[in-house]
Amino acid sequence: MFICLLFLAGCPSKPSRPPEKPSGEPLVFERIPSGEFPELNDDDSADTLRTAITASLHWYGRIPSDRTFSFGSRSLSAAVLRESLAHFLKLLDSGTLDSKTIARDFDLFRVVSPDSSGRMLVTGYYEPVLEGSLKPHGRFRFPLYGLPPDLLSIDLERFNPDRFHGEHLVGRVEGKRVVPYYSRSEIDGQKKLEKSGVQMVWLADPVDCFFLHVQGSGVIRLPDGGMRRVGYAGANGRPYRSIGKTLIDMGVVSREEMSLGAIRSYLRSHPDLQEKVMWENESYVFFRFVPRGPVGSLDAVLTGGRSVASDPKYHPRGALGFLVSEKPRLDSSGQVVGWERFNRWVLNQDTGGAIKGPGRIDLFCGTGEGAEAVAGPMKQPGEMYYPVRRDLIPKDW
């Protein structure tokens, strides 16, 4: 994410009370009459779908069955989500999964975007492969940091469960006060963590460091040819600000031309403005070495083309959804020459600092340059549907 970037995804061991409907927010999921289901034909392989479903089922098996998750402005228990997913997998494994059996066994809920059109914004993210070193030398001068020892994560719900349900605060102690943790400009500009001893690996390019923060995980290719994978460990709790929006506001990149590649190109061609632009995003990510990955917010390995990042305030974590959107059609040089529809089953297995609200989905596109070529230009309209086993839906819905 990733990242997409992850932001303090809590894993309480005790059951949670149902989340309240956000003040002033309309119902964001609508039930589709069974006779009006869209065609639910998947365009990707059954093997990758099975892999992603299994990862979510393993996660559901590690949490209490009565733990609840947001489902729009309602909530569902982990047991309902798990059993719905297990039944879906049973149909997949038996070769009987089709629109007819889904309509027979499931109710389908469409996400209604804030403008009530049902159209969402679908973007993509990926896991980069970057050159780096475990020691600073030569061109490798820009560090990735592990979790600093002075970073505090405060569970506000323990102080006032009614007011701060599910909320955390990140900061540090200064004297007898808890203050916000260092911002990006303080960490990279003022070198506030230079003596912390938590540097993990050094990269050759500050722009690569920044984009690794945005993606949330990556593979580091070392000078001896070895590989080390890094994953999200935490963040400084500062607000995420899109530097794409910053460049649009500056008038240097148009909204129509904005993409990951356009941002990277501008930063590389304007080294004197890199810090100014990147420091607009105060959010800062800390990493850890991971043996496998990339790992999403469920602490499960993400599946390219199947795992998505979404806002857990509205979208149920780990759940199955059906995503309809567009992906770029690329020529042999990786340039976008058109767009083509895709429709597939996906799993909510990640979160992201920029992925907020019911109308945002970020599709994990895989690892390396090929995945970057697909993810970079994606900012397409889309639709998302959630199936729930009909006999498990609460009677008061």
KAWO-V989633 format. One record per run of one state. SS is the DSSP state (a for helix, b for strand, c for the rest). FROM is the first residue (numbers start at 1). LEN is the number of residues. If there is no record, write none. Layout:
SS FROM LEN
SS FROM LEN
This chain:
c 1 1
a 2 3
c 5 24
b 29 4
c 33 1
a 34 3
c 37 9
a 46 15
c 61 7
b 68 4
c 72 2
b 74 4
a 78 17
c 95 4
a 99 7
b 106 6
c 112 8
b 120 14
c 134 3
b 137 1
c 138 2
b 140 1
c 141 1
b 142 4
c 146 6
b 152 4
a 156 3
c 159 9
b 168 7
c 175 2
b 177 4
c 181 3
a 184 6
c 190 9
b 199 5
c 204 2
a 206 10
c 216 1
b 217 5
c 222 5
b 227 9
c 236 7
a 243 8
c 251 9
a 260 10
c 270 1
a 271 8
c 279 6
b 285 5
c 290 5
b 295 1
c 296 5
b 301 1
c 302 5
b 307 3
c 310 10
b 320 11
c 331 5
b 336 15
c 351 9
b 360 8
c 368 1
a 369 8
c 377 2
b 379 11
a 390 3
c 393 5
